[in-house]
Amino acid sequence: MGCGLSSERHERVKVTQMPGCFMATYQLQPNYAYSQGHALYVEDHKQVEVLPRPSPPPTNKGDIFHIDKYRVLDKRADKAPSKYLREPYSALMGYLLTGVYDDLSKIRVIYRWVTSLKMERILLPKVEPPATTPLFQIWRIKNRKGNYAQLISILCRLANIPCAIIHGRLKGSTYDVGQKVHDRLHYGEWNAVLIDSYWRLLNAYWGACAIGSEGSDDWLEIDDGGEDESEKKADGKFATKEYVYVCDENYFLTDPRQLITTHLPFSKEWQLLSEPITLERFERMAFLKDRFFNLGMSVITHSDCVIGSQSGEVEICFGMPPDAARYYKFYYLLFRQENKDTGGVSPKYDRYVFMHRPKKDELTIRIRSPVTGTFRLELVGRDTRIKDPTYDYDWIALYKIRFFKAKDKCLPFPNMPDLGWGPGQYATQLGLSALSHCSGEVKASWCGEAEISFEVCDYNRMGNPMFYGRLSRSGTKEERLKDRVVHRVENGRVIFNVKLPKRGEYSLSLDGTSGKKPTPRNFANYMVVSDQRPSQAGYPRGFDEGIGKKPACDRFDIVPISHKSGLIYVKQDEFELCFKTPLGTELSLSVIGSDVMVSDSRRLVSETVEGDMMKYKIRLPKEGTYGLKVGLTVRRDLLGAIRDRALDELVNAITLVKERGYEHRMVSELREATKMMERLQHIQDLLHDVQTMSQKTITEIRGYSSPPPAVHRVMMATLLLLGHFEEETQVCLSDWLKLQAIIGKTGRDSIKKRCEELNLDDVPLDIALGARHLLKDYTLDQCRMVSSGAATFYVWAKCIIDEISKRYAEEVAHTRPRTSRSRRGNRQNE
């Protein structure tokens, strides 16, 4: 990126006589004559007359220059010994041009050597160096008496390469988007070199120096938005003003249509354009940066850098190469011109920008403003295929936007997700391709419904996928909405259906998992817009994991006959569902809806069995949206027993699964049910040990005047699990005398009866962890040595603690143990 000012003003070049001819668009020396045909001041008129006149080159840079062919040459230039700075030019040229014969290679090695110079690190002598050495010209550059363009001209002359110094106006570091370009403030010099009879442009000064940030200080950064948070560089190179010297390839043999966006020669002939532009056009034209051309982009809507809006809205569109666009990532930076009266305080406006891709080869940035004022929009981007560590996000285009009027009833757009709007690259990794909506915006129907579909291109990548849809309402604060998104997988497509509650803009985020990557990842995002008049309720609860045919259908050979889709539209209040099932299979069907009571669900369904066909006649109470859950009776009962954690129900359900021969079809469900049954049976067995404990044993425990520590802690943990807390019972668990009173109770209040009636669902996790904390220093053998009764309670308490910990496994690491109702008591007991 350009540094702007090359020198305060051109001065006469002081060099010894050399072969060749100096040429410039200004009078470099008093004795230089002007060549009308070449629009140059020249040292030797005869040498210039034989040269081609300036004209647009017939080919682009990419047609004649491929950097991979010059890697060896570049390394030689980069490693040039510093001693050559103090030796005559001939020594340096001898090093650089060894084995180099064609003009393009000569120009390349010269450009690379000049851009590799670390000017701030070169120490200058106190006296002026000899004019016959490169150090002399570097001395002039650092003392602002010379510039890079003059150095390039000297080296090209020594290499017998025709080279002209071009002077003109630059849009560099001293330029702010939209301002007038002044001859002195924005003055600069660059070069034109002759290659194969055509002039090519280069700027070694801009090629050697890059500034991380541009613009004046009277702009406030509002915020930025992007398509992928994991790639965002908040402190990246477009957020600093430090000089970084690198070789910027953008300014080597730059195509004229690219260079004209920042370089305007005083001589229009040296624009090298078939239709030269004027100064007025140069000042007005969109401020396009190098990355814009690197990515092969084009301007579709706004060719001027200053955009005015009388409506409070602006939409800027860019074109992209269709084959490469999917690899591009973009972010925007929005600034508002500072109002000195506000003391620099400004609200955030990032939510008033919506950037998406309406077509695969278009990028659109929509901005609406709730206030009048002047803003600056900066677009940055990169090609994700480039893995060079020095390659990062860089500017693409900059605009100044003047809102003369605020938009009426202006609300912010939904928050931009990290992935950005529209389908992301992870959709491809899932084996999906956007079918209905490739852009990031979805228009809902008149009633507030939308359908978004993806084609399944690769079933092998999908594995056993799971999909999730999340809908949020936009506004000052975003609100998450439940039961508004359902999805189904059918006919080689993944389809998401959305029901919006009322008119407005919403954010729809779609996540998915594959067999190889079970963690859900965001693969698409949409802004769903609705102008609906009526408000409407959402979908029935419990359908967010998908509708339609489930994997269990294939496992149990159940085939939907009447309705293949999971989304059914009916015109009458009565319809029929039909399934083909193996003989003896029992299905259950329930109707779910906001107006359907659980007790009425079965009344709305009648079942008919005809051989291997099961038919259900469903009657709907009224117009609306209803859910139908169809399940295998055996599987439903098994899952219900797992959910209820009921030992008798588990035993019956597992027995029925085995009697029907469904073990191989319900492997995971049966494994989970069996493990839970074994745990509950173990608790039951230990409870039996507590129940059969003699009263004599209880009396022995109670009879300790000063119990062994193991006995004391075991009984504290037991009573803690049974619900004894300090504030509730006014009993301090560490006070043995008060514990004795509780242990000695009989009848319904006895400790054995309390253990029998304990409901595990009533034991909080932090209390179970508190009991575990009390027992952590003791083993079963230690308890047995002092009291067999305490050992029985120890085993029972440990089993209860383990069961509670398994039920809340995900919360254990984030829960503090508690041994009392108060946190203060918790810390004391810990």
N, C-alpha and C positions, 0 to 999 in steps of 0.2 A: 504494500500500500504506500502511496506517495507521502513524502515528507513535506512537499510544498515548495518553499522558497529555496531555489538552488544557489542564489547569490544575491547580494543587495542590488547589484547591477553589473552587467557585463563590463569587463575591462579588456584591454588589449592583451592578447596572448604573447608571452615572452618566451620564445624558444630559439634554439640555434637553427640555422638553415638545414633543412632536410629535404630529401626527395619527395615528390608528390605535391599536392596543392591543398591549402586550407580553404574551406568554404563555410559560409555562414549566412543566415538570413538578415544579419545586421552587419555593419561595416566594422569588421574585426580590427583592421589596421587602416590608417588614413590613405594608404596607397592602393587599397583593394578596390577593384572596379565592379560595377553591378552588371550581372548577366540577366537580361530581361527574360530570356527563354527559360532560365532555370530559377529565376526569382532568388538569386544568391549573390552575395558579395564574394568575389573570388580573388585569390592571389595571382593566379595565372589564367588569363582568359582562354588561351589556346587549349590548355588541358581540359577545361570545363566544357568547351563546345562539343567535344567528342562524346561526352557523357549523355545518357538518356535524360530527358526532362522528367520532372515529377509527374506521376500519374498513378491511378489506383492499381495495385498489384493484382494479377489475374488469379492468384491462389491465396489461400489462407495460410497462417503460420503452421497449422497442423499438417498441411500438405508438403511442407519442405523441411520441417524440423521435428525430430523425434528424440527426446532427451536421452533415452536409453543408449543411443549410439554414441553419446558424448560423455559417458560416465568416467572413462579413463582420462579423457582430456580435462574434465572438471576437477578431478582429484589432483592432477598435476598443477592446475592453476591455484587450487586451494592451498597446496603445500609449497608454494613458491617461497624460497628462502628470503628473509627480510633484508639480507645483504644487498639484493638487487635494487633496493630503493636508493642506495647511496652510490651505486655504480652507474656508468653511462647507460642510456636507454638500450644500446645495442646488446648489453649483457642480458637484460631482462627479456628482450625480444628473442634473443637466441635461445633462452630457456623455454619460453612459452611456445615458440613456433617450431621447435624441433620435431621433425616428422610430420608437420602440418603443411598441406599444400593447397587445399581448396579454400575459397574465400569464406564460406559459411563457418568452417572450422576455425579459421583465424579470428573471425568476429566473435565466435563463441568463447574461445579461450581468453580473449581480451576482456569481454564482458564479465566472465566468471572471475577473472583475477581482480578487476576493479571492484566488483561487488563483494569480494571476500575480504577487502581491506577493513580492518578494525580501526577506523579513524581516531576514535577517542583513546586508543592505546598506543598510537604512534607518537613517539617522543621527537620533538623538533629541536634542531640546533638553535642556539641564540642568534646566530647570524644567518643570513639568507643562503640556502644551499646552492650549488652550481646549477645553472639552468639546463645543463645537459643530463641531469639525473631525474628520475621519477619523483624523488623526494622534494624537488623544487616545486612541482605542480601540486603535490600534497601540501606543502607549506603554504602555497597560495590559497588552496581550498580551505585550510583550517584558519587562515587569516582573512577569509571572505574576500579574497581578491581574484579567485578563480573558481571553477566548478567542475563537476564530473564530466559534463558534456565536452569541455575543452580537453580534459585528460583523454577521454575516448577518442577525440579527433586526432590528438597527437599520436596515440598508439596505432590507430588505423592508418595514418599517413606513413608510419614506419613499416607497416605490414602491406603497403601498397593497396589499401582498400579505400575507395572513394567514400568519404564521410562528410556530412554537412552538419553544422550546428544550427538547430532550429530554436528560435526564441518565441515566447508567446505567454499566454495566460494559463494558469493552472488552478484546478480545484483540489487543493491539498489541505494541509493542516491549518492553514490560515483562512480557509473557506468554510462558511456555514451555509447549510443548504438553503437555497432560495435567495441568497444575497447577491448584490451586484458584484461583478468581477472587475477589480481595478488593476490597471497596468502595473503599478509598482507593488502593491500589497500581494498580488497574486502572480508575480512575475516568475518565470522559470525558463530553463534551457534543457534541451534534450537533443537527440541525434537522429539522423537518417543515414543508412548505409546502403550501398549498392550491392545487390546479390543477384546474379544471373540476369542482369540488365533491368532489374526493378528495384526501386527504393523501398527499404523496410525501416520501421521506426523502433527506437529503443530509448530507454531512460535509465541509465545506470545508477543515478542518484536514488530514484524511487526503487530501483531493483535492489539497492543495498540497504535501504532504511525502511522500517515499518513502524508506524505509531499505532498503539493499541486502541486509542479512542480519538474521535474527531469531534469538533464542534466547540462552541464557546461555553462559558460557565453559566450563562443565564438560562439554562434548561434544568428542570428538575426531572430526575428519572422517576416515572410513576411505577411501573412494574413490567414484568415480561411474561410472556406465555410461550409454551413450546409444545412439540409433539412427543417427546420422550424425556421425562425428568431425569432418568438415569444417565442421559447424555448432556444435560444442561451444565454450562460452565459460568457460574455467576461471577467468578473472578477471572474469567478467561481473557484472551488477548484483546477482545473488544471492550474491556473495562479498565484499561490502564493507559497511561500516557508515556511510558518508558520507551526509549529507543531500543530496538532489537535489530541488530545487523544480520541479515540473512540474504540469500540470493533469491529474490522474488522473480519467478519465471514469467510473471504477467507482463513485465516490462522489457522482455527480450523479444524482438521482432513482433511487437504487438500489432494486431490487425487494426487498420485505421478506424473502423467503426467502433472498436472498443476504446481506443485511445482518445477519440474525439469527445468522449463523455467527460474527460478530465483535463485534456490538453487542447488548447486552441491556439494554433500558430498565428502570428501577426500576418504572415503571408498565406493567403487562403490556398495557394497551390500546394503547400506542404501539409494540408490536411489529408492529401492523397485520397480524396473522395470524388466520385463522379459528380455529386451535387454538394458542393461545400456549404457549410452552414454559416450563419451570421453570428455576431457577438450576442445579439438579442436572443437568438435561438439557443445559443450556448448557455446563457444565463437561465433560460426557462426550462431547458430539457431535464427530464428525470435524472436524478443523481444516481446513476447505476455504477456499481462497483465491480471489481475484477471477478469476484465469485459469481456474479450474475452471468458473465460471459463464459466462465469456466464450466458452469452447469448447463450452458446452452439454453438459457431462458430467454423469454421475449416479453415485451410489454403489450398487454391487450387493451387496457382501458385508459390509463393516464400517462401520457408522454411528457407532461410538465411536472416539475418538482414541487410546485406549489399548487395545492388543491383547495378550492373554496367550496363551502357548502352552505346553502340557504335552508336546508331541511333538517340539519342536525345529523345527517347520515352520509357516509362515504363507503363505496365498495371498490377496491383496487384488485385487478385481476392480472395474473402473469401466466404465460405459457411455459411448458416444460417439455423436454423430449419424452414421448410416450414410453419408450423402452427403458429409460433410465429413471423416470420420475419416482418410481416406488422405492428407490434407494436414497432419496433425498429426505433430509430432516431440516425443519425450519423452526425458528423462534422469532418472536417480535419483541421489540423494546419500544415502549411508549413513553414519551416525555411531554410535559406541559410547560410552556414558557412561563418562567417564574414571574409572579406578581409581587413586586417589591412591597406592596401595602400589606400583604398577608404574612410577611416575615418568613417566607419560604415554606409555609404550611400548605399542603395541598392534599386533597383526597385521592384515593387510589382509583385509577381508571382502567386497570387491566381487565376488569370484568366487562368493559364496554367494547371489547374487541373479540371478534369471532373469526378465526382463521381455519379454513378447511379446503378440501379439494372437490369441487363440484363435478369435475371430470378427472380422469387419471392423468391427463396432461395439462391440468390447470390448477393454479393456486389462487384462492380468493381471500382477501382480508376485508372484513366488514367492520366498520367503526361507527358507533353512534355516541353522541355526546350529550350529557344532561346539562351542560353549561356552554356558554359561548367562550371563545378563546382560541389560542393558537397552540397546536400540538406538533410534535415531530415523531414520525414513525420510522423505526429502523428495522429492516428485515435482515436476519442473518440465517445462514444455512451451511450445510455440508453434504458431501456424498459419502454415505456410510461404507461404500466399497473400498474407500481409500484408507489404508491402515497405517500409513506413515505417522509416527508419533508426533511429528512437527505439524501435522495437518489438523486444523481445528475449525470451529465455526468462524465465519468471517462475514463481513457485510455483503449484502446483495443489492439493496436499494435503500435510499433515504428520501422521505417526503416531508414537507411541511404542510399541515392541514389547518385551515382557518374555518372555524365554525362561526358563522355570522348569526346563527340561530340555534338554540338548543332544541333537541328533539322533544316533542310533546310526550308526556307520560313515559319518559325514558327509564326503563328498567335495565339492570345489568344482564348480560348473557349468563348462561350457566357456567360454572367454573370449568375451565379447560382441563381435561385430564392429562396426566403425564404423557400418555401415548399420543395425545392430540385427538382431533375429530376424524371419524371415518375408520375404515378397517386398517389394522396395523400388520406388521410383518409376522406377528405371532399367529395370525389367522392362517397364513400359509403353512407354518409349522404344525398347525393342527390339522392340516389337510383340507382347509376351507377356502372358498373363493366367493367374494361378495357377488350376489346374484341380483338382488333388487335395488340395493342402495350402495353405490361406490363412493358417494360424497358423504360429508359429515352432517348433512341436514336432512331431516325427514319431515314431510308435510303429512299431518294426520288427516283423517277423513272428516266429514262434516259432523260426525258424532264423537270425534276424539279418539279414533282407533287407528292403529298403524300395524303393518306387517312387514317384517324385515327378514329376508331369507338369504341363506348361503348354500352354495353348491358343495357337496362333499366330493372333492377331487381325488383324495387319497385315503382310502379306508385303513391302509396299513399304518399311516401316521396317527390316525385317530385312536386306534386301540379301543379301549372302553371309555369313551369320553363322558364328562359331566359338564353341563352348561349352567350358567347362572346369569340372570338379568337383574339389574338394579336401576330403579328410576328415582330421580330426585327432581324436586320442583325448584326452579330458579327464583331469584329474588335477592333482597339484601342479605338474607341468610338462607342457605339451601336447606331443603327439608326432604328427608328420605321417605319415600312412599312405599308401603307394603302391598302385596297382592295386586300389583298392577302389571306384572310381566309373567307370561307363561311361554314355554317353548316345547317344541316337538321335533323329532327326527323321523322323517318319512320320505319315501320316494327319492332317496339320494339328496335330500336337502335337510338343513337345520333351519327351522322357522321360529322366529320370535314374534309374539303378538303382544301389543301394548294397549292398555285402556287408560286414557288420561281423565282425571277428575273434572277438569274445567279448562277453559281456554288459557293459553300461556305458552311458555317455553320450558322444556324439561330436558334433563340430562339423562341419557340412557347408556349405561355401561354394561358391556357384555364380557363375561369371563368364561374361560373354559379350561379343562384339563385333558391331558392325553394319557394313554397307558404308561408312557415313558416318563412323563412329568406330572405326577398327581397333584402338585400344588397349583391352585387356580391362578391363571394369568389373564390379564386384560388383553383382549384381541380386537376389540372394536368399541367405538363410542359415537353416539349420535346426539345431536340436539333435535329433539322432537318438538315441532311447533304445531299448535292447534288453535283454530279460530272457532271451535265448536260453540254452539249456543247452550245446549242442555248440559248440565252436569251429570255425571254417572258414577255408579259404584264400581269397585274393582272386581277382580276375579274371586271366587271362593277361596278360603284359606286352605293351605296345605298342598298347593299345586305348583310351588316354585321349583320343584326338582324335576319338572317335566310332565307332559301329558302325552297320551297316546300309548302305543304298544310298548311294554316294558320287557327287559331281558327275561323276566320270569315266564313270559308267554312261550318263548322258545324252549326254555327248560322243561316246561310242563306240557308242551305240545298243544297249547291253546291258540286258536286262530280266530281273529276277529273276522266275521263274515259280512255283516250289514254295513259297518262303518269302519273304514280303514284308518281314517284320520282321527287324531286326538281332539280336533276342534270340530264340533258338530253344530250346524245351523238347522233349526227346524222352524216351520211356519205354524204348525199346530201345537197344542199343549200336550199331545200324546204321540209317542213314537216308540219304535221297537229296536232293541239291540239283540244281535244274534252272534253266538260263538260256537265254534266246533271244538269239542273237547274229548279226551279219551274217556271211555266208559267208566263210570264210577267217580268221575271228578266232580267235586262240589265247589261251586263258585258263590261268592257273596257280592251283592251290589247295594250301594247306599247312595242316596241323593244328598248333596250338600249345597246349602245356599243360605243367604241371610234370613230368608223367610221360612226356612225349613227347620222344624224342631227335630231333635234326635229321635224322639218317640214317633214322629210322623214319617221318618225316612223309609221304613219298611212298608208303610201303608201306600206309599207312592209307587211301589214296585211289585209287579206280579211275575212269577217265574213259571216257565213251561219247559219240560224236558222231553225231547223227541229223539230217542236213540243217542247219538253223539252230538246232538245239537241242543244248546241251551238258549232259550229265548226269554228276553226280559221286556215287558211292556212298562214304560215309564210315563207317569202322568205328572206334569209340571203344574204347580199351583197357579202361576201367573207369568206374564212376560218378564224376562230377565235372563241373567246368566247363572247357570248352575254347574256344579261339579258332580261327576259320577266316578266313584271309586269302585273298581271291580277287582276282587282279589280271590285267591284260592282260599277256601275256608280253613284248610289245615295250616297254611302259611299265615293267614290272618290270626288264627288262634295262637300260633307259636310266637309271632311278633308281639301280640298283646300280652302274653305271659312274660316275655322278656321285658316289656315296658313296665308291667305291673310288679315285677320281681316277686311273683307269688309262687312258692315252692310247689303246691299242689297243682296249680295250673301248668307249670313247667313240666312236671312229671306226666300229666295227661297229654299235653301237646306233643312232647317228644315221643311218647308211646304211640300216638296216632300217626305221626310222621313215619315211624318205623313200620307200623302195621300196613300203611298204604304203599310202602316201598319207595318213599320220596327222598331217602337219605342222599342219594347222589345228585338230586336236583335242588336240594336245600343245604348244601355243604356249609356255607358260611353262617347261615341262620342257625343251623343245628349245632355247629361248634360253639357259637355264642351262648345258645340256650343251655347246652350241656355244662359249660364252664360255670354259668350262673347257678344252675341247679346244684352242682357239686359244692359250690361255696355256701349256698343256703342250707344244704343238707349238713355240711360241716358245722355251721352255726347251730343248727337244730340239735346235732349230737352233743355239742358242748353245752347247750342249754339243758339238755337232759342230765348231764353230769352235775350242773348246778342244782337242778330240781331234786335229784336223788341224794344231794348232800344232807347228812343228818343234822338235826338241830344241835346236837352235841358239838359238831364241828363249828357251826356258826357261833355257839356260846364260847368255844375256845378262842375264837378270833376276837370276840367282843371282850373276853375276860382279861386281855393283856392290859396291865396298868401302864406299861411303857413298851409298846410293841417293837419288834425288830423293824429297822427302816424299810425292808422289802415288804413286809405286811402292811405297814402304814401307807406306803406309796401305792400298793395294789388296790387297797380299799378306797383311797382318794380317787384313783383313776376310774374305779367301778362306779362310785357314786357320781362322779362328774358326768359319765356317759348316761347315767339314769336321770340327769337333769338337776343336780344339786349345784347351785351357784351361790356365792356369798350374799349378794343383795336380795336374792329371791328367798333364801331360807334363813338368812341371818346366821348361817353356820360357816365357820372358817374351816375349810377342809384340812388345814394343818393342825387343828385343835383336836386331839385324839378323844378327849372326853366328850366332845359334841358328836364326833363320828360314832362313838360307842352307842349313843342314844338312837341314832338312825339304824345302825346294824341290828340293834336288839328289838326292833319293832316286829310284830307278828301279824298274822292274818293278811288282809289285802295290802297292808303297808309293808309287809316283809320284803326283805331284799330279794329273796328268791322269786316272789310273785312279781316284783317290779321288773326283774330280768325277763320273766316270761312274757310280760305285756309290752316290753320295749318295741317301738316301731322304729326301724332303722331310718326311715325317711324323716323322722323327727330329730335326728342327731345332726347338728350343724358340723360342717367340715372343720372349722377352727376349734370346736370342742373336742372332736376326735383327735386332732393333732395335739391339743393340750394334754389329753390322756396319754398319747404316745410319748410326749415330753416327760411326763411323770414316771413312765416305766423304762425310759431309755437306758438307765444305769443298772438294770436288773435283768437276770435271766431266769428261765423256768427252773433250772436246777437250784439256783439260790433261793427261790421261793419254796421249793419242795423241802429243802433242808430245814426250814424253820416252821412251815405250816402247809399241810396238804390242802387245807381249805383255801388258803391264799393262792396256792398254785392253781387250783380250779378256777378261781376268779381271774387270775393272771391270764390263763389260756383263753378264757371267754372274752375278756376285754381286748386282748391282742387281736382276736379274730374279728370282733366288731370294728376295731380301728382299721384293720386291713380292708374290710369290705367297704367302709365309708370312703377310704382313700382311693379305692378302685373306681367307685362311682363318680368321684370328682377328680379324676386323675389330672385333668388339664389345669385345675385350679390349685393343686397342692403346692406347687412351687411359688405361688403368689399369695398364699394365705398364711397369716401369723397364728401360731398356736394360742389358744385362750383357755384359761382355767377359771375364769370368773366372768361376770356380766360386764365388768368395767375393764377398759384398757389399762388403767393404772394397776388394777389387780393382776392383769396379765403380765405386765412388766415385772411386778414384784415376784410373781411365781416363776417367771422365766429365770 
